[in-house]
Amino acid sequence: MTSEPARRGEPVSLSAALASFTDLWSPRIVTAVNDYDVRVAKVEGEHVWHTHDHTDEFFLVLEGELTIALREPAGERTVVLPKGSVYTVPRGTEHKPYAPGGAAILLFEPTGTLTVGDRHDEIPTHVDATTGHALD
């Protein structure tokens, strides 16, 4: 596991980055902006309920459709993100992303942020609890 950005200072094709790996729920770091990683991931099925206590979590759907279940003070709700949509989960909000049909996403979060947050349910074997992997 590493949080070292890929090819700093060089252009990165997101489609080529996504084509370079097959692992699900295991993001790759494509670049860094100040103290933030820009990560891409292939996702399918369910992630895990989790919370990031100190940071928001930004999602951009590159392919497919992503749904995010949210547990907020007013109750539970879901947001559906088709291709090209963005959504930011506010810090401290318990959430669980899922993509029954599969999706490719881009995440923007502080370097070192765990994919399973600061608090989470039991981590299933198909979810990689990581701070991101470098591109090969």
Number of C-alpha atoms within 10 A of each C-alpha: 10 13 19 20 22 21 15 12 9 8 10 13 10 15 12 9 18 19 10 12 15 11 15 18 23 21 28 32 26 25 24 21 13 8 9 16 24 21 29 29 24 23 26 20 15 18 22 19 20 23 25 22 14 13 16 16 20 16 21 20 21 21 17 19 22 27 17 20 16 19 17 13 7 6 7 11 11 13 12 16 18 16 16 12 15 16 14 12 17 17 13 18 18 21 24 19 21 21 20 13 11 17 22 24 26 21 22 21 21 19 20 15 20 15 24 22 22 13 13 16 10 10 14 11 7 14 17 18 17 19 24 27 19 17 20 9
